[in-house]
């Protein structure tokens, strides 16, 4: 149903909202998330863990998501230690390259990659110089975020925090997790509340959250790059 956003006296607090889901696929959770999105006609991005795709059931879920119009992104192979804290010179290939190979034909042309900061941190735990070099050489796009309601810590209460984050900025790129924590039982409630507040849903990412696009550094990234490969210098 069309909504007139210019109605006089409207109480809608309009905002733009892009959903994203990290750390799956999970057979006990991802199917229901996909069902909810399909019922509402919403498209999103699933940033998957590479090693999970070796499991046929999880691979099938990534294929289903792709077939239903969702984008499949790379969220490292093991999701163990943040890349900016790893000393191995082969980190980029082991974590990014292997995952991209596992994603294979499901990959988006922009080769979306999302690093992780060990709990949603946007700091120099995310990347290191050799990883940045790898991303640029292989034409990846690095996708960050500007809202993380910590659903994995608070499976029942994250919705209110997420809505507050959405209200605080014009375009939110939110990170949720299709993991078996129970948090996704609250996904319909969040989507209902966001829609009631006037959310305009997008699949595209806010440009400010994509500092590397198709291998080109589009925004400053120094704050996200550690000095671990240069010893203790800052």
Buried (B, 14 or more C-beta within 10 A) or exposed (E): EEEEEEEEEEEEEEBBBBBBBBBBBBEEBBBBBBEBBBEEEBBBBBBBBBBBBEEEEBBBBBBBBBEEEBBBBBBBBEBBBBBBBBEEEEBBBBBBBBBBBBBEEBBBEBBBBBBBBBEBBBEBBBBBBBBBEBBBEBBBBBBBBBBBBBBBEBBEBBBBBBBEBBEEBEBBBBBBBBBBBEBBEBBBEBBEBBBEBBBBBBBEBBEEBBBBBEBEEBBEBEEBBBEBBEEEEE
